[in-house]
Amino acid sequence: MKPSMEQAADARVIIFFVMAYQRIVAKFGTSLLTAGTGRLDLQVMSSLVAQVAALRKQGKDITIVTSGAVAAGRQKLGPDALRTMANGDIPSKQVLASVGQGRLMNAYEQLFDWHDITVAQALLTRSALVDRAGYLNARNTLLGLNSLGVVCIVNENDVVASEELEGVAFGDNDNLSAMVSNLIDADLLVLLTNIGGLYTADPHSDPSAKLLTRVESIDENIEKLAGGTADKQGTGGMVTKLQAAKLATASGAAVVVADGYLPNSLVRIASGESLGTLFVPRVDRMESRKRWLACGLNARGSLTVDDGAAGALKKDKSLLPAGVLGVEGDFNRGDVVYVVDSRGNRIACGVSNYDSGDIAKLKGVKSDRISGILGYEFGAEVVHCNNLAML
């Protein structure tokens, strides 16, 4: 029996997504790697490594973003040593990360050795990626490792990056994984965790909660569903997973949040099976420079714009001074700034043509008055559309 036209169309869609998932970033959270305990669970890690190995045999490029260094350090030092340190402060967590990072990598290396796969380690910090040259250096290294069939295991450098441990740098490894997806032009970001995905309510307390299997756009209603933060083992939660999904989908990657304990979950997701919550890419692809801008890693300030300007930006127009309502931060001409709508939502990131003091004088005025107000002019636009990336 011949398939109908609708069935054939559905098949083509499935084939498209399966073929598109060639370069994959998989993020393994602390709660998953420890199975909810205070120590690394080698059985869980072995299962995840076996899935990565299976995808490598299919010719997929896989990069891992891993948590677990602090948990591994806590496991090694034990309660007696921990009692000598301040409870939960940043230096203590850095000590744990310093002890645990090597143990975490050693576990990965031994497990991947069983599959004859070479692994590499990349410890990233926000400051290393702020600079365009640093961004490109990291990109070239990760892509070079992929080309050699090496599985790169990425973590934030907790020993020096106290901001991550405080939750204000990448936010946590969810956002780091989105950054890595952006960095290497990944097709798919898989956030494996200890929950099934994004629900309409907290499934632990509301038996009527339903899993959202597909999210087309991360709007205010979706963000309200994120609820609280992580459990005691991790630093992230559904809030940071939505932040990560927002960044990655804006760069053209599909994002799936799923239960990492489900059998063969990573392989099944990479093959196109519907597991967890799929966040649909918002664009087909974004050229490399705009990907870097979209990360907002080196943003020095922000510009609040009116609804008319926000609508114009979505139509690939430039930001003119007439649409600017306010300026925050102290930045110079050529710095990257966020563009924020009247409700406080970040909608874009771009390179400013004027410094913050100049824009404060120009906000709300027409472009033909720039020269008269400042005595000079660097163009009619505050941010040109060629130097702007929508979020």
N, C-alpha and C positions, 0 to 999 in steps of 0.2 A: 504493500500500500504506500503510495507516494505521500510525503509530508505536505501539509498545507503551506500556503505562502507565509502565514503567520509563524508556523513552526520553523520554517526555513530561515525566516528573519531572526527568530530567537536563537537558532543555532549559530547564525553568523555573529550575533552579539557575543555569545559565549566564546566562540573561537577567537574573536577579537581580543577579549579580555585575557584569555589564556595565553595567546601569543604575546600580548603586551607585557605580561609579567616575566620579563627577562632579568631585570636587575632589581633585586629585592633587599630591603633592609628589615631585619627582624630584631625587635627589641624584647629582651627578657628582663622582667622586673624582679626585684628582690623577693617579693611575696611568692612569686612563681618558683624561683630558683631555690628557695628555702622551704617550699611547701608549707609556708606559714609558721615555720619554726625559727629558731635563732641560728641555724647553721645551714650550710649548703647541702642540698639533697642531691647526691650523685646519681641516684636513679632518675630523677627528673632531668638533670643535666644530660645524662646519657641519652635519654629519649630525644631531647631537643637537638643534640649533636647529630644523632642518627638521621633526623629529618633534614638537617642542613646538608649532611653528606649525600642523602638521596637526591636533593635538589641540585647539588653540584654535579652529580652523575648525569642529570638531565641537561647539563650545560648552562644552568642558571648561575648568575653572579649573585653571591650572598654576602652581605655585610651584617655583622652582629653588633648591636648596641646592648651592652650588658650592665646590669647593676650587680650588687652582691659583694663588693669589696669590703664595705664596712661590716657586713654580716660575717664574712670569712675571717676578718680580723678579730671580731668579738668571739668567734668560735675558737680561735687559736689561743688568745690571751686568757680566756676563762674568767670566771667571776672574781677571783682573788686579785688579779691585775686590774680589773675594771674598777674595783672599789677604791683604788688609789688615785683614780682620775676623777675630775669633776663630772658630774652626771649630765651627759648629753650636750656639753658645750662643744663649740666648733673645734678647738685644738684636740679634744679627746676623740672626736670623730675622724680627724685627720690622722691621728695615731692609728686608729683602727683601720682606716683605709690603707695606710702605708704598710701595715702588716698583712692586710688581707689581699691587696691587689696581686701580689706575686702568687699567693696560694690560689686565687681565683683563676689566674692565667695558667698556672700549672695544671689545675683540674681540666681546663679546656684543652690544653695541649695533649695531655695523656688520652683524653677521650677521643680527640680528633685523630691521634696517632693510630687508633684501631681501624680508622677508615683511610689511612694513608693520605691524610690531608694536612698540609702545612698551614699553620696559623700565624698571624702577626698581631701585634698590639699597637693601638693608637690611643694615646691619652690626650684629649683635647681640652682646651680652655677657651672661654669666651674671647679673651684678649688675643689669642692666636688667630682667631677668625675675623676679628674686627677689621684688620687691615686687608685690603683687596689682595695684596701679594700673598699674605698668609693664607687667605681663603683658597687661592689658586694652588698654592703649594700643597695644602692638605688634600684638595681635590685630586691633583695629579698623583699623589701618593696612593690614595685609596683606589683610584681607577687603575693605576699600575699594578697594584696587588690583585685586583679582580682579573686583569688580563693574564696574570700568571697562575690563576687558579688558587690563589691563596685566600683563605677566609680571614678577613681582618676583624678583630674584636675591639670595639671602640668603647671607651668609658671616659667620663669626665675625670680630669686629673684632680681628684679630691684632696690630695696632699697639699696642693698649693691653691686650689680654687675654692676658697671658703664660701664664696657667694653661692655655689651650687648647694652646699650643705645647709645654707640659710634659706635656700629656695628662691634666689633672686637673680641667678645668672641664666643658664639655660632653662631654669625652672626646676628641672629634674631630668632624668634620662628619657622621659617621654619627649620633651622638647628637643633634647639633644638628638634623638633619633630622627625627628623631623628635619633638624638642621642637616644631619648626615644625608638624608634622602634628597634634600635640596642640593647638597654639595655634589652628589654623584649622579644627579638626574635619575633617581630611582623610579621605577614604574609602580612599585608597590611597597608600602610600609605596613608591616604587621606588628601590632602591639599586643603581645601575648601576656595575659595577666591571670588573675585567679577568679575573674567573673566573666560572664558570658558575653558581655558587650554593653551597649547603652540601653537602658530600660526606661519605661515610662514612669517608673517609681522605683524606690529601693526594694529590690526583690527579697532582701533579708527580712524586711518588716511588712511588706505589702504583698500578699499572695496573688493579688490581681495584676501585679506589674507585668508588662509585656515587653519582650525584646524587640527593639527596632532593628530590623534586618538591613535597612537601606536608608541613608540620609543623603538627600540631594544637596542641601545647603545648611551650614551651621549658623542659624539665626538665633535671636534672643530666646525663642521658645525652646530650641534644642539646648542652649546653654543652661537654661533653668533646670533641665533634667539631670545635670551633672552632679548635683548634690554636694556632698562633703569631700574630704580629702582621703588620703591613704590610711591603711591600717598601720599598726605600730612598726611593721617591718620595713615599709617603703616610704619614699618621700613624695610620690606622685599619687594621683587619684584620677577619677573621671574628668575632673576639671582640667588637669594638665593634659590628659589624653585628647580632649576636645581642642585645647590650644595647639597641640601637635598636629592634629588632623586638619585644623584650619590652615596652618602654615604649609603642610605637605600637599594638601589638595589645591592650594593656591599656586603651587609650583608644578602641578600636572600629575601628581602621584595619587593613586588610589590608596586608601587607608582602611585597614580592617582591625577592629578591636575584638579580641576573641579569648575564649577560655583556653589557656595553654595546657590544661590537663586533659583535654579531649584527645582521644587517640589520633596520632598523626595529623594534628590540627594544622601545623605549618604547611605540610605538603598538600593537604586538602585545599587550603586557602589559595596556595600558589597555583593549583590546578584549576581554579575557578569555582570551586564548590562554595556554596553559601553557608558560611559559619560566622557567628557573631554579628557585628554591625559593620556594614560597608559604607564608607564615606566616599562619595563619588568625586572624582577630580573636577575642579572648577574650570580648568583650562586644559587644552591639549598639551601644550608645552610652553615654557617660558624661556626666552633666551638667557644665557648664563649671567650676564650683568644684572638683569632684573631679578634673577633668582637671589643673587647676593643682596640686592637692595631689599627684597621682600623679607629677608631674615631679620632686618632691623637691628643687627648686632651692634652697629656703631652709631645708632641714632643719638643725636645730641640734644634734641628738643622735639617740640610738636607744634603743629599749626591747626587750630580749630577752624572749620569752614562751615558756611551756611548750607542749607539743603540744596540750593541751586548749584553751588560749586560741587557738592558731593555727587549730584546727579551728572554733572558735566564730566567729572573724572571717570565715572563708570562708562562713559562714551568715548574714552580715549582722548579727552581734551586736557589742556594744560590748566594749572591752577593760577588764576589771576588774582591780583591784590584785592579786587572788589569783593571776592568771595571769602576773604579771610576775616574771621571774627576775633581771633585771639592768638597770642604767641606765648609759648612756655619754653623755658630753657635759655641758655646762653650759647649760641652757636654762630659759626662764621659762614660766609659764602662758600659753597662747595661741600658743606657738611650734610650728612643724611638726617632727615627729620621724618617723624610720623605725621600723617595727615589724619585728623580726628574729626568726626562729624559732630553735629550739634548735640547729640545724645551721649557723646563721650566714647564712641566706638572707633577704634583704629581701622581706617579703611584703605590706607595706602602708605607707602614709604617712598621718599624721593630725595633728590639732591637739590638743596636750596640755592637759588640764584642770588640771594641777598642774606646778610647776617640778621640776627634776631632783632637788633636795634632798628635796622632799616625797615623790617617788615612791620614792626610795631607802629612806625610812622605811616606806613602805606596801607594798613589794613582798612578795607572798606572803600578805597578810592579807585578810580578808573586808571587804567594803565597809562593813558596819555598825560597823567599828572606826576608820574614817577620822577622825571627829570627835574621838574619845578620844585618838588618837595625835597629831594635829596641833593640836587645839584649834579647828579650823574645818573647813569642808567646802565644796567646789565641785561636789559631785555624786558619785554612786556610781561613776562611770566615770573611768578614767584617760584614755581617748580614747573619745568617744561615736561610735557608728556613723554618725551624720549628718555627722561631721567626719572620716571615714576613707575612704580610697581604696585598694582592693586593687591590688597590682602584679602 
